[in-house]
Amino acid sequence: MAYKISDECLACGACAAGCPVECITEGDGKYVIDPEQCIECGSCAEVCPVGAPQLEE
């Protein structure tokens, strides 16, 4: 399952900068992850100051 960014997102861009496959883009008020490109590495979750990226269930 791919990661998804919750509404806790501050739109700081740390997750996008830390993504090795560049699947995170700026959306409407928060960043979004393309689930087709996400490799589930967790890099985004590691750098996010509020823990917004979470594995989808």
Beta strands, then each sheet from edge to edge (+ up, - down):
strand 1: 3-5
strand 2: 24-26
strand 3: 31-33
strand 4: 53-55
sheet 1: 1+ 4-
sheet 2: 2+ 3-
end
